[in-house]
Amino acid sequence: MMLKLPRMILLLALIASALACTIPNCQTCRLTGNSCAQCVDGYSLQTDGTCQTCNDQNCRVCPNNPACAECRAGFYLRQLDQQCHPCSEIHCLSCNTNGNCSECYAGYYLANVGSNLVCKVCSSGCATCDSKGCLTCNEGYFIVPAMTGLTC
């Protein structure tokens, strides 16, 4: 199906606009003028169409800089100061508003140790696991039943 001329011109204008965008740290430029519509993570869109670094280096989304709306992995947003603070666990991907881990990075699983949730490393060859053993294996390994659970 052939595109009608006005649609083709609009499509070409969209492509040219995207290619011509020179705003640093801009993810999506506006069609009219040289201004940004959406900044990359860690930057805030300013009223003049530029992108400014979030005041908090661990902030992923800061629409109302300096207040942060969403933190990078491994950090949580403390409501009191609207700043990002590290999760209590080093291998924690996400945590709740108290800093307690709720999800671990790949290769680790969340385990109860006393009254704390901690990230424990999976056994060798496991890509993902839980407290019972491997759930998936790294490339070149396969699941094998064992006395202590599944291994790779």
C-alpha positions, 0 to 999 in steps of 0.5 A: 500500500502506498503512503499518501503524500501528506503522510509521507511528508509527515513521516519524513519530518518525524524522522528528520526531527529525530535525527536532528535532535541535538539536546544533550541527554534527550530521549525524545525531541519535539517535532517543532523547534529544537526542544526535548519532550522526554529526557533520559533517566537521571535527567529532568525536563526543564521548561525551556526544553533542555534536560538537567541532571537530577540533583540526587545521582541515584534518582532515575526520574525527577520531574520536579527536581530536586524532588525525586519520583523514582530511584535507580535499582538498589535504592529506595525513595524515602518520603521524608526527604524525597531522596534516594537511599541505598537498600539494606542489602548489597545485592538488592534490586529493589526494596520497600520504603524502609530499605528492606529488600524485596527483590534480589539481582539475578543470581541471588535469592531472597532469604529470611535470616533471623528477622531480616530478608537478605540476598543469598547467592545461588549455587554455581551454574544457577541463573535463577534460584530460590531457597530450594535450589536452582530454577534455571541454569546458566548456558551450558548447564541443565537442572539435576535433582539433588538431595538438597534440591535442584542444582545445575 
